[in-house]
Amino acid sequence: MKLVLDASVGLKFALNEPGADKARKLQDEFRRGVHEFLAPDVFPAEVGHALTRAERKRIIPEGQAWMLFADVLDPAPVLYPSMPLMARAIELSSQTRTSLYDCLYLVLTEDHGCELVTADTKLVRAFQASGKVIAPATL
């Protein structure tokens, strides 16, 4: 199954948060070739930012961000340049009052005719009716 992977799910590969078990199952399935993951090229920066922030908040020990980052990206989803997605993402963001970053992921789902898997419950609720946004627990 081809899926656009949101950074919120990728982060759960590394952190012990609610829903991490479902996310890790998804990661394992990806590693076994059950799923194909796609993401905009901002994915690594979003994951890295969240992990260094987790260090600053002492959620993870200092110095662990890089190791966890490497695990999340082993293997990495296929990354797509965000610039070709930007015009539609800005339009969608303006229309829906959704973050531009989230819209980059949503536009990638449009371009590839697949679904976005996200742990962002607000995003799931906002776009669930479109049939393009799902939570990891539903897989």
Buried (B, 14 or more C-beta within 10 A) or exposed (E): EEBBBBBBBBBBBBBEBEBBEBBBEBBEBBEEEEBBBBBBEBBBEBBBBBBBEBBEEEBBEEEBBEEBBEEBBEEBBEBBEBEEBBEBBBEBBEEEEBBBBBBBBBBBBBBBEBBBBBBBEEBBEBBEEEEBBBBBBEB
